[in-house]
Each structure stands twice: as C-alpha cells, then as structure tokens.
Amino acid sequence: MPRSLWNGTIAFGMVRVPIKLYSATESKAVRFRERHSTDGSAIEHRRMCVQEGKEIPYGETVKGFEVSSGSFVTLSKEEIASADRPGAHMIEIEHFVAREQIDPVYYERAYRLGPGKLGDESYMLLHAALKRSDRVGIGRFVFHNKAHLVALRALDGVIALHTMRFADELVEPGDVDIPAPQRKPSKLEVAAAGALVDQLSSSFRPEEYEDTYRAALLELIERKARGETIAAPEAEPEAPEGDLLRALQASLEQRGKPRASRAKAKKSRPSAGQAKPVKRPGASRSPATSRGKSAKAAKSGS
C-alpha cells in the first residue's frame, strides 16, 4: 500500500469528505549521480556558510527571499507555515465545471484520492456525484508550501486530483517571439496538410507510445558497461525549407503506400471461420471450383 502524501478534507456544501492523497504517476527517468571524470569517485555537495567559511548542518538553514539586490528576508519553517489560511488541510470545492472547458495547459500533476478515517460513505457519495454529473470540482489547497488550484473528477473507480496553474502563471501568447510569416499558406497547402492530418488520425491508445529515448539510453549504458567505446553522434544537417506542397504530397504518398499494402493483405487474408482451400496431390481443380465445393460442403454441414 503506497504511503499517503497528504491528509485532509474535501468540503462541498455542508458535506465533509476525509481523504488521503496518493501520487498517480511514477517517474521512469534514468537518474545519474555526479562522479569525478578523472577517477570516477563520488562527488559531495556540502552546505557551506560563505561568511564563516565552514560547513553547517541542515538544522541551521532557513529560507531566504531577496527583497532587493543583496538584501534578504529570512523565514523559518514555522513562520512560513503561519501563512497557511485557516483550514489549510481543507479542499473546498468552489464550483463544478464541464471538463471540456478546462484547457490542458492548466494541468500540472496527477494524484489519486482515497477515503480517510471514517470517510468511506462520503467519499463514495462524492465519487458518484462527480461521475453522474460528468463535471469537475474546482477548489484550492496548499501543498509543499505552494497554493494550488485543483480539479477533482471521477476516474477509474476513484477520485482523481489534478493540481492546476493559476491564470496569472500562464505566459500570454503575445509574449512569445514569433516572426511574422512572409506569406500565408496556399489553399492547396492547407488542403494537403488537412489530408495528412486525416491520414494520421486515430484513437488515443497511450500504451502504443513508448519512451524510446530511455530505452536507447539504457542500452547505451549496457554497452559502455561491457567496455564498448561510445562514439559521439554526428550532427544532423539542417533541413532545407524547400517546397512545402511537394513535401506534403510526398508525405501523403508515403503514408498511403503502407495503408494500401495492409488493405490488400487484409483483403486476401481469409476471414474468421472461412475454410482455407487445401491442395491435394494431383488435383487440378480451379480455385473457383474449389470454393464452390467448399461452400456446398459448409452448407450441407450446417
């Protein structure tokens, strides 16, 4: 059983739901440790006081905020904790909104909620309400010394919690330096791009997407452990701008060939339950005759 990261209460109306917060994700990142390049020995990072020139224990550290150049206000853990609003361990649902109204850019991390002590019935009630309405509960809570906007929704038999960004944390599109295009796409280019989108359209199946970079990195580590020399990759040549329409048409042709091959193979493959014609030594019947006799045999057998 995973350990809960946070315990608290959800409030909607006068109903209180004791809950426990669990992580819904697990990092698969390849983690490295710093080693000395000349002899491979471990590297230590120590907390050094610049003024005293000596190492200090973690218990003597506080948080500092720079209010002006070189001037800091320091705060202890207790002082930071005093900034929590009353009911800091409470998630109060302020609104229920339609899921499609939330742009994915607002989502940060995903968690799962479990019922807390004596919270089984109220937890199932909230889950049923979220599932039936197909809406998302919006609230706020403080986690790891940071206020978060949160979205609560019914997911796979549990209540999922997604931490969200506040609106003022998003960068405005106008702040991104995008040069003005020299020309607009032609109607043919737009139509060809739309056709390519249609060819690549599919249902989202997350299990089909694998972390190929991680697999390649682990394979490289295994090769290095066996004593192989790892050559530096060659620099990839910059792609020329070229003719967009020609590139789109070539993409459509390339994507179309495998599809045609698959369709042809599927057409020639016998369907389920269809008997395959068996060639016997010396048999000279035509395929049509064989299919006709097989059909008659199947009909008489049924």
C-alpha positions as CSV (number, residue, x, y, z in Angstrom):
1,M,0.0,0.0,0.0
2,P,1.6,3.3,-1.0
3,R,2.1,5.9,1.7
4,S,-0.2,9.0,1.6
5,L,1.5,12.3,0.7
6,W,-1.1,14.5,2.4
7,N,-4.2,14.0,4.6
8,G,-7.1,16.4,4.6
9,T,-10.8,17.0,4.0
10,I,-12.9,17.9,0.9
11,A,-15.8,20.2,1.6
12,F,-18.7,20.6,-0.8
13,G,-21.7,22.3,0.7
14,M,-22.1,21.1,4.2
15,V,-20.6,17.6,3.4
16,R,-17.1,16.8,4.6
17,V,-15.1,14.0,3.0
18,P,-11.9,12.9,4.8
19,I,-9.3,12.0,2.2
20,K,-5.7,10.8,1.7
21,L,-3.6,12.0,-1.2
22,Y,-1.5,9.5,-3.3
23,S,0.7,10.0,-6.3
24,A,-0.9,8.8,-9.6
25,T,2.4,8.8,-11.5
26,E,5.8,7.2,-11.2
27,S,8.9,8.7,-12.8
28,K,10.8,6.3,-15.1
29,A,13.6,8.8,-15.8
30,V,17.2,7.5,-15.9
31,R,18.9,9.1,-12.9
32,F,22.6,9.8,-12.8
33,R,24.9,10.7,-10.0
34,E,27.8,13.0,-10.3
35,R,31.2,11.4,-10.4
36,H,34.8,12.7,-10.8
37,S,35.7,12.5,-14.5
38,T,39.3,11.5,-13.9
39,D,38.9,8.7,-11.3
40,G,35.1,8.0,-11.2
41,S,34.9,8.8,-7.4
42,A,31.8,10.2,-5.8
43,I,31.2,14.0,-5.6
44,E,29.9,15.5,-2.3
45,H,27.9,18.8,-2.1
46,R,28.1,20.4,1.3
47,R,26.3,23.3,2.9
48,M,29.0,25.9,3.4
49,C,28.5,29.2,5.1
50,V,30.1,31.8,2.9
51,Q,30.8,34.2,5.8
52,E,32.2,31.7,8.3
53,G,33.8,29.5,5.7
54,K,32.7,26.3,7.3
55,E,30.1,23.5,6.7
56,I,26.8,23.9,8.6
57,P,24.1,21.3,9.5
58,Y,20.7,21.3,7.7
59,G,19.1,22.3,11.0
60,E,20.8,25.7,10.9
61,T,19.3,26.6,7.5
62,V,16.3,28.9,6.9
63,K,14.6,30.1,3.7
64,G,15.6,33.5,2.3
65,F,13.8,35.8,-0.1
66,E,15.7,38.6,-1.9
67,V,13.7,41.8,-1.4
68,S,16.4,44.0,-3.1
69,S,19.9,43.4,-4.5
70,G,21.8,41.6,-1.8
71,S,19.2,42.1,0.8
72,F,17.3,39.0,2.1
73,V,14.4,38.4,4.4
74,T,14.8,35.0,6.2
75,L,11.9,32.9,7.3
76,S,11.9,29.7,9.4
77,K,9.6,26.7,8.7
78,E,7.3,27.8,11.5
79,E,7.0,31.3,10.0
80,I,6.3,30.0,6.6
81,A,3.6,27.6,8.0
82,S,1.9,30.6,9.6
83,A,1.0,31.9,6.1
84,D,-1.5,29.0,5.7
85,R,-5.0,30.2,5.7
86,P,-7.5,28.8,8.3
87,G,-8.4,25.3,7.3
88,A,-5.1,24.7,5.5
89,H,-5.9,20.9,5.3
90,M,-9.2,21.6,3.6
91,I,-10.1,21.5,-0.1
92,E,-13.3,23.4,-0.5
93,I,-15.0,22.8,-3.9
94,E,-16.0,26.2,-5.1
95,H,-17.5,25.3,-8.5
96,F,-18.4,22.3,-10.6
97,V,-17.5,22.9,-14.3
98,A,-17.7,21.0,-17.6
99,R,-14.4,19.1,-18.2
100,E,-14.1,20.3,-21.8
101,Q,-13.9,23.9,-20.5
102,I,-10.5,23.3,-18.9
103,D,-7.6,23.8,-21.3
104,P,-4.9,21.2,-20.7
105,V,-2.3,23.9,-20.3
106,Y,-3.7,24.5,-16.8
107,Y,-2.9,20.9,-15.6
108,E,0.3,20.2,-13.6
109,R,0.4,16.9,-11.8
110,A,-2.0,14.0,-11.2
111,Y,-2.9,12.3,-7.9
112,R,-5.4,9.8,-6.7
113,L,-7.5,10.3,-3.6
114,G,-8.5,7.6,-1.1
115,P,-11.0,7.8,1.8
116,G,-9.6,8.9,5.1
117,K,-10.7,7.7,8.5
118,L,-14.5,7.3,8.7
119,G,-14.8,8.7,5.2
120,D,-15.9,5.7,3.1
121,E,-19.5,6.7,2.7
122,S,-18.9,10.4,2.0
123,Y,-16.1,9.5,-0.4
124,M,-18.4,7.2,-2.4
125,L,-21.1,9.9,-2.4
126,L,-18.8,12.5,-3.9
127,H,-17.4,10.0,-6.4
128,A,-21.0,9.1,-7.5
129,A,-21.9,12.8,-7.9
130,L,-18.9,13.5,-10.0
131,K,-19.4,10.5,-12.2
132,R,-23.1,11.1,-12.7
133,S,-22.7,14.8,-13.5
134,D,-19.6,14.3,-15.6
135,R,-18.3,17.5,-14.1
136,V,-15.1,18.6,-12.5
137,G,-14.9,20.1,-9.0
138,I,-12.6,23.1,-8.7
139,G,-11.0,24.1,-5.4
140,R,-7.8,25.2,-3.8
141,F,-5.3,23.8,-1.3
142,V,-1.7,24.3,0.0
143,F,0.7,21.5,-0.7
144,H,4.5,21.7,-0.3
145,N,4.4,25.3,0.6
146,K,2.6,26.3,-2.5
147,A,-1.0,27.1,-3.2
148,H,-2.6,25.1,-5.9
149,L,-5.8,25.3,-7.9
150,V,-7.1,21.7,-8.1
151,A,-9.6,19.8,-10.3
152,L,-11.4,16.8,-8.9
153,R,-13.0,14.2,-11.1
154,A,-14.2,10.6,-11.1
155,L,-11.6,8.3,-12.8
156,D,-11.4,4.5,-12.9
157,G,-13.4,4.0,-9.7
158,V,-11.5,6.6,-7.6
159,I,-11.5,10.4,-7.3
160,A,-8.5,11.9,-9.2
161,L,-7.0,15.2,-8.2
162,H,-5.1,17.3,-10.7
163,T,-3.1,20.3,-9.5
164,M,-3.5,23.2,-11.8
165,R,-1.8,26.5,-12.6
166,F,-3.4,29.8,-11.8
167,A,-4.3,32.1,-14.7
168,D,-1.5,34.5,-13.9
169,E,1.1,31.7,-14.2
170,L,0.5,31.3,-17.9
171,V,2.6,33.1,-20.4
172,E,0.5,35.2,-22.8
173,P,0.7,34.0,-26.4
174,G,1.7,37.6,-27.4
175,D,4.8,37.4,-25.3
176,V,6.3,34.6,-27.5
177,D,8.6,35.9,-30.1
178,I,7.1,34.5,-33.3
179,P,8.3,36.3,-36.5
180,A,5.6,37.3,-39.0
181,P,5.3,34.9,-41.9
182,Q,6.4,36.1,-45.3
183,R,3.3,34.7,-46.9
184,K,0.2,32.8,-45.9
185,P,-0.2,29.1,-46.7
186,S,-1.9,28.5,-50.0
187,K,-5.3,26.7,-50.3
188,L,-3.6,23.7,-51.8
189,E,-1.1,23.5,-48.9
190,V,-3.8,23.8,-46.3
191,A,-5.9,21.1,-48.0
192,A,-2.8,18.8,-48.3
193,A,-1.9,19.4,-44.6
194,G,-5.6,18.6,-43.7
195,A,-5.4,15.4,-45.7
196,L,-2.2,14.4,-43.9
197,V,-3.9,15.1,-40.5
198,D,-6.8,12.8,-41.6
199,Q,-4.4,10.0,-42.6
200,L,-2.7,10.2,-39.2
201,S,-5.9,10.5,-37.2
202,S,-6.5,7.7,-34.7
203,S,-7.9,6.9,-31.3
204,F,-5.6,7.7,-28.4
205,R,-4.1,4.5,-27.1
206,P,-1.4,5.5,-24.5
207,E,0.1,2.0,-24.4
208,E,1.2,2.4,-28.0
209,Y,3.6,5.2,-27.2
210,E,6.9,4.1,-25.5
211,D,9.9,6.1,-24.2
212,T,12.3,5.1,-26.9
213,Y,14.9,7.6,-25.7
214,R,15.0,6.0,-22.2
215,A,15.4,2.5,-23.9
216,A,18.2,3.8,-26.1
217,L,19.9,5.4,-23.1
218,L,19.8,2.2,-21.0
219,E,21.1,0.2,-24.0
220,L,23.9,2.7,-24.3
221,I,24.8,2.3,-20.6
222,E,24.9,-1.5,-21.0
223,R,27.2,-1.2,-24.0
224,K,29.5,1.1,-22.0
225,A,29.5,-1.3,-19.1
226,R,30.6,-4.1,-21.4
227,G,33.6,-1.9,-22.4
228,E,32.4,-0.7,-25.7
229,T,33.5,2.8,-27.0
230,I,30.6,5.1,-27.4
231,A,31.0,7.4,-30.4
232,A,29.6,10.9,-30.4
233,P,26.6,11.3,-32.7
234,E,27.0,13.1,-35.9
235,A,25.4,16.5,-36.2
236,E,22.1,16.3,-38.0
237,P,22.0,18.5,-41.1
238,E,19.6,21.4,-41.0
239,A,16.5,20.6,-43.1
240,P,16.2,23.0,-46.1
241,E,13.0,25.0,-46.3
242,G,12.1,23.5,-49.7
243,D,8.7,23.3,-51.3
244,L,6.0,22.8,-48.6
245,L,3.4,21.5,-51.1
246,R,5.8,18.9,-52.5
247,A,6.8,17.8,-49.0
248,L,3.1,17.4,-48.1
249,Q,2.3,15.4,-51.2
250,A,5.3,13.1,-50.7
251,S,4.2,12.6,-47.1
252,L,0.7,11.6,-48.3
253,E,2.1,9.2,-50.8
254,Q,4.5,7.6,-48.3
255,R,1.7,7.2,-45.7
256,G,-0.7,5.9,-48.4
257,K,1.6,3.0,-49.5
258,P,1.6,1.1,-46.3
259,R,-2.2,1.6,-45.9
260,A,-2.8,0.2,-49.4
261,S,-0.5,-2.8,-48.7
262,R,-2.3,-3.5,-45.5
263,A,-5.7,-3.2,-47.2
264,K,-4.6,-5.6,-49.9
265,A,-3.2,-8.1,-47.4
266,K,-6.4,-7.9,-45.3
267,K,-8.5,-8.5,-48.4
268,S,-6.5,-11.6,-49.4
269,R,-6.5,-13.0,-45.8
270,P,-9.4,-15.4,-45.2
271,S,-12.0,-14.2,-42.7
272,A,-12.6,-16.0,-39.4
273,G,-14.5,-19.2,-39.9
274,Q,-13.7,-19.4,-43.6
275,A,-12.1,-22.7,-44.6
276,K,-8.8,-22.5,-46.4
277,P,-8.7,-24.5,-49.7
278,V,-6.4,-27.5,-49.4
279,K,-4.4,-28.6,-52.4
280,R,-4.2,-32.4,-52.8
281,P,-1.6,-34.1,-54.9
282,G,-2.7,-34.4,-58.5
283,A,-5.6,-32.0,-58.0
284,S,-6.2,-29.8,-61.0
285,R,-9.4,-28.0,-60.0
286,S,-9.6,-24.3,-60.5
287,P,-9.9,-22.0,-57.4
288,A,-13.5,-21.2,-58.4
289,T,-14.4,-24.9,-58.4
290,S,-12.7,-25.5,-55.1
291,R,-14.5,-22.5,-53.5
292,G,-17.8,-23.7,-54.8
293,K,-17.4,-27.2,-53.4
294,S,-16.2,-25.8,-50.1
295,A,-19.3,-23.7,-49.9
296,K,-21.6,-26.6,-50.7
297,A,-19.8,-28.7,-48.0
298,A,-20.2,-26.0,-45.5
299,K,-23.9,-25.6,-46.3
300,S,-24.6,-29.3,-46.0
301,G,-22.7,-29.5,-42.8
302,S,-24.7,-26.7,-41.2
